């Protein structure tokens, strides 16, 4: 029988997610090639080969596929048509191109979920300002206006509080050029996320539910286990299993959900890849989301996902000054018991750019949160 760890893995993207995939893949002796336009991207120093090319360069993507037995990706904004051609030629792409195509367009994603009877906020396509006004009559204000493709970390979203803000939001999201959708605004009590893995053979493993906090629409903190009732946690896990079956995903998927005041769950968005809210699993679980993704796409058995200890993850965001990144306070932060620091190695700092993260494991979530707050006050990344 062929040793699956003799396979070459190709990753489209060489950012922090790609870097953390490689770190786990190397433990199991995989060869890993990456494609990324930035010569000194975070994954560059540990990849076996780095193709420096645009994410839209179809010839370069084909070259990566030729050099690899399996293709995967660290973000979903990829040319689906190029990947479809590769699948037709027999190249293995995971998560599958079908699941990627369904998820990368938020309107299509929500439509599929709704058609399957899964709970989502109400939504409508918005091709012009008039249709946004019609949506307001149906949903009332405030509204969420979203780009159907390409958004991340709050980019591609705009809250519309009244009729006077429609024009500004439409222009900000380039509605004349981009497909937009309108969602009803959900005054949620909590946002939670569930990380779930599905293997090539259909086996599934789910991670403990995480509770997320945001700052300026950017994920800032994830606490695990989430401070929700067992009933809500069970419903969230059940929903995650249903979602991954709908999209027949292979690899790691993240399902973000809103918890309403009445403890009702609504699916917000899905990511077909390892996710920021799953970083806690590196220290907090038996098998990290990154190891699990490699196992899933290569045909290895999935690992156990049990939580070892309560854990809190906090992002290290770039400070105000833009320029060559300078990291300060690592010594002081790591002197705090239970603190682990992950510095991504991005050469350039920009305000609110994800430059790293901290995790703390402790006996309780409250204790872990207190320690991570202390550590995050000591470490900073700024521009020189």
CORMO-V883792 format. One record per pair of residues at least 24 apart in sequence whose ideal C-beta (glycine too) atoms are under 10 Angstrom apart, sorted by the first residue. I is the first residue (numbers start at 1). J is the second residue. D is the distance in whole Angstrom. If there is no record, write none. Layout:
i = {I;I}
j = {J;J}
d = {D;D}
//
This chain:
i = {2;2;3;4;4;4;4;4;4;4;4;4;4;5;5;5;5;5;5;6;6;6;6;7;7;7;7;7;7;7;7;7;8;8;8;8;8;8;8;8;8;9;9;9;9;9;9;9;9;9;9;9;9;9;10;10;10;10;10;10;10;10;10;10;10;10;10;10;10;10;10;10;10;10;11;11;11;11;11;11;11;11;11;11;11;12;12;12;12;12;12;12;12;12;12;12;12;12;12;12;12;12;13;13;13;13;13;13;13;13;13;13;13;13;14;14;14;14;14;14;14;14;14;14;14;14;14;14;15;15;15;15;15;15;15;15;15;16;16;16;16;16;16;16;16;16;16;16;16;16;16;16;16;17;17;17;17;17;17;17;17;17;17;17;17;17;17;17;17;18;18;18;18;18;18;18;18;18;18;18;18;19;19;19;19;19;19;19;19;19;19;20;20;20;20;20;20;20;20;20;20;20;21;21;21;21;21;21;21;21;21;21;21;21;22;22;22;22;22;23;23;23;23;23;23;24;24;24;24;24;24;24;24;24;24;24;25;25;25;25;25;25;25;26;27;27;28;28;28;28;28;30;30;30;30;31;31;31;32;32;32;33;33;33;33;33;33;34;34;34;35;35;35;35;35;35;35;35;35;36;38;38;38;39;40;40;40;40;41;41;41;41;42;42;42;42;42;42;42;43;43;43;44;44;45;46;55;55;56;57;58;58;58;58;61;61;61;62;62;62;64;65;65;65;65;65;66;68;68;69;70;70;70;70;70;70;71;71;72;72;72;72;72;72;72;72;72;72;72;73;73;73;73;74;74;74;75;75;75;75;75;76;76;76;76;76;76;76;76;76;76;76;76;77;77;77;77;77;78;80;80;92;92;92;92;92;93;93;94;94;94;94;94;94;94;94;94;94;94;94;95;95;95;95;95;95;95;95;95;95;95;95;95;95;95;96;96;96;96;96;96;98;98;98;99;99;99;99;99;99;99;99;99;99;99;100;100;100;100;102;102;102;102;102;102;103;103;103;103;103;103;103;103;103;104;104;104;104;104;104;105;105;105;105;105;105;106;106;106;106;106;106;106;106;106;106;106;106;106;106;106;107;107;107;107;107;107;107;107;107;108;108;108;108;109;109;109;109;109;109;109;110;110;110;110;110;110;110;110;111;112;112;112;112;113;113;113;113;113;113;113;113;113;114;115;116;116;116;116;116;117;117;118;118;118;118;118;118;118;118;119;119;119;119;119;119;119;119;119;120;120;120;120;120;120;120;120;120;121;121;121;121;121;121;121;121;121;122;122;122;122;122;123;123;123;123;124;124;124;124;124;125;125;125;125;126;126;126;126;126;126;126;126;126;126;127;127;127;127;127;128;128;128;128;129;129;129;129;129;129;130;131;131;131;131;132;132;132;132;132;132;132;132;132;132;132;133;133;133;133;134;135;135;135;135;135;135;136;136;136;136;136;138;138;139;139;139;139;140;140;141;141;141;142;142;142;143;143;143;143;143;144;144;144;144;144;144;144;144;145;145;145;145;145;145;145;145;145;146;146;146;146;146;146;146;146;147;147;147;147;147;147;147;147;148;148;148;148;148;149;149;150;150;150;151;151;151;152;152;152;152;152;153;153;153;153;153;153;153;153;153;154;154;154;154;154;154;154;155;155;156;156;157;157;159;159;160;161;183;183;184;186;186;186;186;186;186;187;187;187;188;188;188;188;188;188;188;188;188;189;189;189;189;189;189;189;189;189;190;190;190;190;190;190;190;190;190;191;191;191;191;191;191;191;191;191;192;192;192;192;192;192;192;192;192;192;192;192;192;192;192;192;192;193;193;193;193;193;193;193;193;193;193;193;193;193;193;193;193;193;194;194;194;194;194;194;194;194;194;194;194;194;194;194;194;194;194;194;195;195;195;195;195;195;195;195;195;195;195;195;195;195;195;195;195;195;195;195;196;196;196;196;196;196;196;196;196;196;196;196;196;196;196;196;197;197;197;197;197;197;197;197;197;197;197;197;197;197;197;197;197;197;197;198;198;198;198;198;198;198;198;198;198;198;198;198;199;199;199;199;199;199;199;199;199;199;199;200;200;200;200;200;200;200;200;201;201;201;201;201;202;202;202;202;203;203;203;203;204;204;204;204;204;204;204;204;205;205;205;205;205;205;205;205;205;205;205;206;206;206;206;206;206;206;206;207;207;207;207;207;207;207;207;207;207;207;207;207;207;207;207;207;208;208;208;208;208;208;208;208;208;208;208;209;209;209;209;209;209;209;209;210;210;210;210;210;210;210;210;210;210;210;210;210;211;211;211;211;212;212;212;212;212;213;213;213;215;215;215;216;216;216;217;218;218;218;218;218;218;219;219;219;219;219;219;219;219;219;219;219;220;220;220;220;220;220;220;221;221;221;221;221;221;221;221;221;221;221;221;222;222;222;222;222;222;222;222;222;222;222;222;222;222;222;223;223;223;223;223;223;223;223;223;223;223;224;224;224;224;224;224;224;224;224;224;224;224;224;224;224;224;225;225;225;225;225;226;226;227;227;228;228;228;229;229;231;232;232;232;232;232;235;235;235;235;236;236;238;239;239;239;240;240;242;243;243;244;244;246;247;249;249;250;250;250;250;251;251;251;251;251;251;251;252;252;252;252;252;252;252;252;252;252;252;252;253;253;253;253;254;254;276;276;276;276;277;278;279;279;279;279;279;279;279;279;280;280;280;280;280;280;280;280;280;280;280;281;281;281;281;281;281;282;282;282;282;282;282;283;283;283;283;283;283;283;283;283;283;283;284;284;284;284;284;284;284;284;284;284;285;285;307;308;309;309;309;309;309;309;309;309;310;310;310;310;310;310;310;310;310;310;311;311;311;311;311;311;311;311;311;311;312;312;312;312;312;312;312;312;312;312;312;312;312;312;312;313;313;313;313;313;313;313;313;314;314;314;314;314;314;314;314;314;314;314;314;315;315;315;315;315;315;315;315;316;316;316;316;316;316;316;316;316;316;316;316;316;316;316;317;317;317;317;317;317;317;317;317;317;317;317;318;318;318;318;318;318;318;318;318;318;318;318;318;318;319;319;319;319;319;319;319;319;319;319;320;320;320;320;320;320;321;321;321;321;321;321;322;322;322;322;322;322;322;322;323;323;323;323;323;323;323;324;324;324;324;324;325;325;325;325;325;325;325;325;325;326;326;326;326;326;327;327;327;327;327;327;328;328;328;328;328;329;329;329;329;329;329;329;330;330;330;330;330;330;331;331;332;332;332;332;332;333;333;333;333;333;333;333;333;333;333;333;334;334;334;334;335;335;336;336;336;336;336;336;337;337;337;337;338;338;338;338;338;338;338;339;339;339;339;339;339;339;339;340;341;341;343;343;344;346;348;349;349;349;349;349;350;351;351;353;353;354;355;355;355;355;356}
j = {69;299;29;28;30;69;70;294;295;297;298;299;300;29;30;31;294;298;300;30;31;69;298;31;32;68;69;70;92;297;298;299;32;33;48;49;64;67;68;69;70;33;34;48;68;69;70;71;72;94;293;294;297;298;34;35;47;49;51;61;63;64;65;66;67;68;69;70;71;72;73;91;92;93;35;36;43;47;64;68;70;71;72;73;74;36;51;55;60;61;64;65;71;72;73;74;75;78;79;82;83;93;37;41;42;43;55;72;73;74;75;77;78;273;38;39;40;41;42;43;44;45;46;47;50;51;52;74;41;42;43;74;75;344;345;346;354;41;42;43;74;274;276;279;342;343;344;345;346;354;355;356;357;42;43;73;74;75;252;273;274;275;276;278;279;289;290;293;344;42;43;44;46;47;72;73;74;75;273;274;290;43;44;45;46;47;74;290;342;344;345;74;274;279;282;288;289;290;291;293;342;344;72;74;252;273;274;288;289;290;291;293;294;297;46;47;48;290;294;282;288;290;291;294;342;274;282;287;288;289;290;291;292;293;294;295;290;291;293;294;295;297;298;294;291;294;291;294;295;298;300;69;70;294;298;67;68;69;68;72;294;63;64;65;67;68;71;64;68;74;60;61;63;64;65;67;68;71;73;74;346;347;348;347;345;346;347;348;344;345;346;347;343;344;345;346;347;355;356;74;344;345;345;347;345;345;79;82;82;82;82;83;85;86;85;86;91;86;89;91;91;89;90;91;92;93;91;92;93;298;94;200;294;297;298;299;97;297;250;251;252;272;273;274;293;294;296;297;298;100;251;272;273;273;274;293;104;152;271;272;273;100;101;103;104;105;149;150;152;270;271;272;273;104;149;150;151;152;104;104;105;200;250;297;298;299;250;297;198;199;200;249;250;251;272;293;296;297;298;299;198;244;247;248;249;250;251;252;253;271;272;273;293;296;297;247;248;249;250;251;272;247;248;249;198;244;246;247;248;249;250;251;253;270;272;247;249;272;273;246;247;248;249;270;272;243;247;249;253;269;270;271;272;273;148;149;150;270;271;272;147;148;149;150;179;181;146;147;148;149;150;151;156;157;179;180;181;183;268;269;270;146;147;148;149;179;180;181;182;183;148;149;179;181;148;243;247;267;269;270;272;146;148;181;183;267;268;269;270;181;243;246;247;270;239;242;243;246;247;255;266;267;270;267;246;242;243;245;246;247;242;246;239;242;243;246;255;265;266;267;235;239;257;258;260;264;265;266;267;183;184;186;257;258;266;267;268;269;183;184;185;186;188;258;266;267;268;182;183;184;186;266;181;182;183;184;180;181;182;183;184;179;180;181;182;166;169;170;173;175;179;180;181;182;183;175;176;179;180;181;170;175;176;180;166;167;169;170;171;175;166;175;180;181;182;160;163;165;166;167;169;170;175;180;181;182;160;163;166;182;182;160;166;181;182;183;184;160;162;163;166;182;182;184;182;183;184;185;184;185;165;166;185;184;185;187;169;182;183;184;185;169;181;182;183;184;185;186;268;169;170;172;173;175;180;181;182;183;173;178;179;180;181;182;183;269;172;173;174;175;178;179;180;181;173;178;179;180;181;178;179;174;178;179;178;217;269;217;218;269;271;276;214;216;217;218;219;276;352;353;354;214;215;216;217;218;219;352;217;218;180;217;183;217;185;217;185;185;266;268;266;258;259;260;264;266;268;258;260;261;257;258;259;260;261;264;265;266;268;228;232;258;259;260;261;262;263;264;226;227;228;232;257;258;259;260;263;219;222;226;256;257;258;259;268;277;222;223;224;226;227;228;232;233;236;255;256;257;258;259;265;268;277;219;222;224;226;236;240;254;255;256;257;268;269;271;275;276;277;278;226;233;236;237;238;239;240;241;243;244;253;254;255;256;257;267;277;278;224;240;252;253;254;255;271;274;275;277;278;279;280;281;285;288;289;292;293;305;237;239;240;241;243;244;249;251;252;253;254;255;278;289;292;305;244;249;250;251;252;253;274;278;287;289;291;292;293;295;296;297;302;303;305;241;244;245;247;248;249;250;251;252;253;292;296;302;250;251;292;295;296;297;298;299;300;301;302;250;251;295;296;297;298;299;300;250;296;299;301;302;244;245;248;250;295;296;301;302;240;241;244;245;249;253;296;302;252;287;292;295;296;301;302;303;304;305;306;236;237;238;240;241;244;255;305;237;240;252;254;277;278;280;281;284;285;287;288;289;292;305;306;307;233;237;280;281;284;285;305;306;307;310;311;233;234;235;236;237;240;257;259;236;254;256;275;277;278;279;280;281;284;311;312;313;259;277;312;365;256;257;276;277;313;312;314;369;315;317;352;317;351;352;352;276;315;317;352;353;354;256;275;276;277;279;313;314;315;317;354;357;276;313;314;315;317;357;376;277;280;312;313;314;315;357;358;369;372;373;376;275;276;277;278;279;280;281;284;311;312;313;314;315;357;359;280;310;311;312;313;314;365;366;368;369;372;277;278;280;281;284;285;307;309;310;311;312;313;359;361;365;368;284;307;310;311;365;259;365;365;366;259;263;265;259;263;263;257;259;263;264;265;259;263;264;265;265;267;265;265;266;267;267;270;267;267;270;270;272;270;272;273;296;293;296;297;299;289;292;293;294;295;296;297;278;281;288;289;290;291;292;293;294;295;296;297;278;289;293;296;278;289;313;315;354;357;313;313;311;313;314;315;342;357;358;359;307;310;311;312;313;314;357;359;360;361;368;305;307;308;311;313;359;311;313;340;342;357;359;308;309;311;313;338;339;340;342;359;360;361;308;309;310;311;312;313;359;360;361;368;309;311;361;361;338;360;361;362;363;364;365;368;360;361;362;363;364;365;366;367;368;369;338;340;359;360;361;362;365;368;369;372;338;358;359;360;361;362;365;366;367;368;369;370;371;372;373;340;342;357;358;359;360;368;372;356;357;358;359;360;368;369;372;373;375;376;379;342;352;354;355;356;357;358;376;341;342;343;344;353;354;355;356;357;358;375;376;379;380;381;349;350;351;352;353;354;355;356;357;376;380;381;346;348;349;350;351;352;353;354;355;356;380;381;382;383;349;350;351;352;353;355;380;381;382;383;349;350;351;352;382;383;349;350;351;382;383;384;348;349;350;351;353;382;383;384;347;348;349;350;382;383;384;348;349;382;383;384;349;350;353;355;356;381;382;383;384;380;381;382;383;384;355;356;379;380;381;382;378;379;380;381;382;375;376;377;378;379;380;381;356;375;378;379;380;381;378;379;374;375;377;378;379;358;360;371;372;374;375;376;377;378;379;380;358;375;378;379;375;378;360;371;372;374;375;378;361;362;367;371;362;363;367;368;371;372;375;368;371;372;374;375;376;378;379;375;375;379;379;381;381;381;383;380;381;382;383;384;383;382;383;381;383;381;379;380;381;382;381}
d = {10;9;9;9;9;9;9;10;9;10;5;5;6;5;6;9;9;7;8;8;8;9;10;8;10;8;4;6;9;9;6;9;7;6;8;9;10;6;5;5;8;7;9;9;6;7;5;8;7;10;10;7;7;7;7;7;10;9;9;9;9;4;6;9;6;3;8;7;5;7;9;9;10;9;7;9;7;8;8;9;10;8;6;7;6;8;10;7;10;7;7;10;7;7;4;7;8;6;10;10;9;9;10;8;10;8;7;9;6;4;5;10;8;9;7;10;9;4;6;4;6;10;10;7;7;9;9;8;6;6;7;6;8;8;10;8;9;9;5;8;8;10;9;9;8;9;4;8;8;7;9;8;9;9;9;9;4;7;10;7;5;8;8;10;9;10;8;9;10;7;4;10;9;8;9;9;4;9;10;9;10;4;9;9;7;9;9;9;9;7;7;9;7;8;7;8;9;5;9;9;8;9;7;7;10;9;7;10;9;5;9;6;6;10;5;6;9;9;9;9;9;7;9;10;10;10;9;9;6;9;4;4;9;8;5;9;8;8;9;5;10;10;9;10;7;9;8;7;8;8;8;9;9;7;7;9;8;9;9;10;9;9;6;10;5;6;10;8;10;9;6;6;8;5;10;10;10;9;9;9;9;8;9;9;8;9;5;9;10;8;8;9;9;5;5;6;9;10;10;8;9;9;9;10;7;10;8;10;8;9;5;10;8;9;9;7;10;7;9;9;10;8;10;5;9;8;8;9;10;8;6;10;9;5;6;9;10;9;9;7;10;10;8;10;7;9;9;5;10;8;9;8;7;6;7;10;9;8;9;10;7;6;10;6;5;10;9;9;9;9;7;6;7;7;7;5;9;8;8;7;9;9;9;8;9;10;9;9;10;10;8;9;4;5;9;9;7;4;9;10;9;10;8;9;5;5;5;8;7;10;4;7;9;9;8;9;7;7;6;9;9;8;7;9;10;9;9;4;6;5;8;9;8;9;6;9;9;6;9;9;6;9;10;9;9;10;7;8;8;9;5;8;5;10;9;6;9;10;10;8;10;5;5;10;8;9;6;8;5;7;10;7;9;10;9;10;6;9;10;7;9;8;10;5;9;7;9;5;10;10;8;9;10;10;9;10;9;9;7;6;10;10;10;8;8;8;10;9;10;10;10;6;8;10;10;9;7;7;9;10;10;6;8;10;9;8;9;9;5;10;9;10;7;6;7;7;10;10;9;6;10;8;9;9;10;7;6;5;6;8;10;10;10;10;6;5;8;10;5;5;8;5;10;8;5;8;8;9;7;5;10;10;6;6;5;7;10;7;5;8;9;8;8;6;8;10;10;8;10;7;9;5;6;5;10;8;10;8;7;10;8;7;9;9;6;6;9;5;10;8;10;10;9;10;8;7;9;10;5;9;8;7;8;8;10;6;10;7;6;10;9;9;10;9;4;9;8;7;9;7;8;8;9;8;7;8;4;7;8;9;9;10;8;9;4;9;8;5;7;7;6;10;9;7;4;7;5;8;10;5;7;9;6;8;6;8;6;8;8;10;10;7;5;8;6;9;10;5;8;9;5;7;6;8;10;7;4;7;6;7;7;10;8;10;10;10;9;10;9;10;9;10;9;9;6;5;7;9;8;9;8;8;10;7;2;6;9;10;8;9;9;10;9;7;7;10;9;9;10;9;10;5;10;7;10;6;8;9;8;8;9;4;6;6;8;10;10;8;9;9;10;8;5;6;5;9;8;10;7;8;7;9;9;8;4;9;10;9;10;10;6;7;6;7;7;9;9;10;10;5;10;7;8;8;6;9;8;5;8;6;8;10;9;9;7;10;9;9;9;6;7;5;7;9;9;9;7;9;4;8;9;9;5;6;10;7;4;9;9;10;9;7;5;8;7;10;9;9;10;8;6;8;5;8;10;8;7;7;4;10;9;7;9;10;5;8;10;8;8;10;5;7;8;5;8;10;7;5;8;7;10;10;9;9;8;9;9;7;5;7;10;10;9;8;10;5;7;8;5;10;6;9;8;9;5;8;9;8;5;6;7;9;7;10;6;8;7;9;9;7;5;9;9;7;8;7;5;6;9;10;7;7;8;5;9;9;10;8;9;9;10;9;9;9;10;9;7;5;9;6;6;8;10;10;10;8;10;8;7;9;9;10;5;7;7;5;10;9;5;10;6;7;9;10;6;9;9;9;9;10;7;9;6;9;6;9;10;7;8;5;9;8;8;9;9;9;8;7;7;8;5;10;9;5;9;10;5;7;9;9;10;10;9;10;9;5;7;10;6;9;9;9;10;8;9;9;10;9;7;10;9;5;10;10;9;10;8;8;8;9;10;6;10;9;7;7;6;9;8;9;9;5;6;10;9;10;6;10;9;10;10;9;7;6;8;10;9;10;10;7;7;5;8;10;10;8;7;9;9;10;8;5;8;7;6;10;10;9;7;5;8;9;9;9;8;8;8;5;8;10;5;9;8;6;9;9;9;5;8;6;9;6;10;7;5;7;8;10;10;7;9;10;7;7;9;7;9;9;7;9;6;8;10;10;7;7;9;6;5;9;7;9;8;9;6;6;10;9;6;10;7;9;10;10;7;6;9;10;10;7;10;9;10;6;6;10;10;8;5;9;9;5;5;7;10;10;5;8;10;6;4;10;10;7;9;10;10;10;10;6;8;8;7;7;8;8;9;10;5;10;8;7;5;10;7;9;10;5;7;4;10;9;6;10;9;10;8;9;10;8;9;9;9;9;8;8;9;7;8;8;6;9;9;10;5;9;5;8;6;6;7;8;3;9;8;7;10;6;9;10;8;10;7;9;10;4;7;7;9;10;8;9;7;6;7;6;4;8;8;5;9;9;10;6;7;5;8;8;6;10;9;10;9;7;5;8;8;7;9;9;4;5;9;8;5;9;10;9;6;7;5;8;9;8;10;6;5;8;8;10;9;5;8;8;5;10;10;10;6;8;8;5;8;9;8;8;8;9;10;8;5;4;6;6;10;7;6;8;6;10;10;8;5;7;6;7;9;10;10;9;8;8;9;4;5;6;6;4;8;5;9;9;6;7;7;7;10;7;9;10;9;6;6;4;7;9;9;5;9;7;8;7;9;8;5;4;8;7;6;5;7;9;9;5;10;10;7;6;9;8;3;5;6;7;10;6;5;4;9;9;7;10;6;8;7;8;9;7;6;7;5;8;8;7;8;5;9;9;7;5;7;7;9;9;9;4;4;6;9;9;10;9;6;10;10;9;9;10;8;9;4;7;7;10;10;9;8;4;8;9;5;4;10;9;8;9;9;9;9;8;6;9;6;5;8;10;8;10;7;5;10;9;7;6;9;9;10;7;7;9;5;9;9;9;9;8;7;9;8;9;8;7;10;6;6;4;8;8;9;9;9;10;10;10;9;4;9;7}
//
